[in-house]
Amino acid sequence: MTLEGNNSALFFYIFFIIMSLAASYFSGYKMIRMTGYFGSQVFLACVINLFLTACAVFGWFLGVWGTSEALFYGGLVLGGCLFIVSEAALITTMYLRRDKLEGTEERAEEG
């Protein structure tokens, strides 16, 4: 398998990508609650996720390049797949929770 070898680097790589998803979701959540704008804040949350995942890929490049090319390219493919899944999960989760994020439930109950 192409990802055999540096297990601690692989763990931190996957962990950082998952934490970038969590950080982008919570920043998007907070900004939608503050401003009420949904589309632009979801876009910014996606950009934050892209930036943090790019930082993880760069860290993967620095940490693994000298050890094995198969491990390096396998990690790049894994990172790309995790990025696509995390972007889809971010957009889907925010869209499904749109009413709660915008606070329209509270406004409808008050009025």
C-alpha positions as CSV (number, residue, x, y, z in Angstrom):
1,M,0.0,0.0,0.0
2,T,1.3,3.5,-0.8
3,L,0.6,5.0,2.7
4,E,2.6,2.5,4.7
5,G,5.5,4.1,6.6
6,N,5.3,7.3,8.6
7,N,2.2,6.7,10.7
8,S,2.6,9.7,13.0
9,A,2.8,12.1,10.0
10,L,-0.2,10.5,8.4
11,F,-2.2,10.8,11.7
12,F,-1.3,14.5,12.1
13,Y,-2.1,15.1,8.4
14,I,-5.6,13.6,8.6
15,F,-6.2,15.3,12.0
16,F,-5.2,18.7,10.7
17,I,-7.6,18.3,7.7
18,I,-10.4,17.3,10.0
19,M,-9.7,20.3,12.3
20,S,-9.7,22.6,9.3
21,L,-13.2,21.4,8.6
22,A,-14.2,22.1,12.2
23,A,-12.6,25.5,12.2
24,S,-14.1,26.6,9.0
25,Y,-17.6,25.4,10.1
26,F,-17.4,27.2,13.4
27,S,-16.1,30.4,11.8
28,G,-18.9,30.2,9.2
29,Y,-21.5,29.5,11.9
30,K,-20.3,32.5,14.0
31,M,-20.2,34.9,11.1
32,I,-23.6,33.9,9.7
33,R,-25.1,34.4,13.2
34,M,-23.4,37.8,13.4
35,T,-24.2,39.2,9.9
36,G,-27.1,37.2,8.7
37,Y,-25.6,36.7,5.3
38,F,-25.6,33.1,4.3
39,G,-24.1,32.7,0.8
40,S,-21.1,35.0,1.3
41,Q,-20.2,33.5,4.7
42,V,-20.4,29.9,3.4
43,F,-18.1,30.9,0.6
44,L,-15.6,32.4,3.1
45,A,-15.9,29.3,5.2
46,C,-15.0,27.2,2.1
47,V,-12.0,29.5,1.4
48,I,-10.8,29.0,5.0
49,N,-11.2,25.3,4.6
50,L,-9.2,25.4,1.3
51,F,-6.4,27.5,2.9
52,L,-6.1,25.3,6.0
53,T,-6.1,22.1,3.8
54,A,-3.4,23.7,1.6
55,C,-1.4,24.3,4.7
56,A,-1.8,20.7,5.7
57,V,-0.7,19.6,2.2
58,F,2.4,21.9,2.4
59,G,3.2,20.4,5.8
60,W,2.8,16.9,4.3
61,F,5.2,18.0,1.5
62,L,7.8,19.2,4.0
63,G,7.5,16.2,6.3
64,V,7.4,13.3,3.9
65,W,9.2,14.3,0.7
66,G,12.5,12.8,1.6
67,T,11.3,9.5,2.8
68,S,9.3,7.9,-0.1
69,E,7.7,9.1,-3.3
70,A,4.9,6.6,-3.0
71,L,4.1,7.8,0.5
72,F,4.2,11.4,-0.7
73,Y,1.9,10.9,-3.7
74,G,-0.5,8.6,-1.7
75,G,-0.8,11.3,0.9
76,L,-1.5,13.9,-1.8
77,V,-4.3,11.7,-3.2
78,L,-5.7,11.2,0.3
79,G,-5.5,14.9,1.0
80,G,-7.4,15.7,-2.2
81,C,-10.1,13.2,-1.4
82,L,-10.5,14.4,2.1
83,F,-10.6,18.0,0.9
84,I,-13.5,17.2,-1.5
85,V,-15.4,15.3,1.2
86,S,-14.9,18.1,3.7
87,E,-16.0,20.8,1.3
88,A,-19.1,18.8,0.5
89,A,-19.8,18.1,4.2
90,L,-19.3,21.8,5.0
91,I,-21.7,23.1,2.3
92,T,-24.3,20.4,3.0
93,T,-24.2,20.9,6.8
94,M,-24.5,24.7,6.5
95,Y,-27.3,24.4,4.0
96,L,-29.3,22.0,6.1
97,R,-28.9,24.1,9.2
98,R,-29.6,27.4,7.3
99,D,-32.7,28.4,9.2
100,K,-31.0,27.9,12.6
101,L,-27.8,29.7,11.4
102,E,-29.7,32.7,10.2
103,G,-31.8,32.8,13.3
104,T,-35.1,32.9,11.3
105,E,-36.7,30.4,13.7
106,E,-36.4,32.9,16.6
107,R,-37.7,35.8,14.4
108,A,-40.7,33.7,13.2
109,E,-41.6,32.8,16.8
110,E,-41.3,36.5,17.9
111,G,-43.4,37.9,15.1
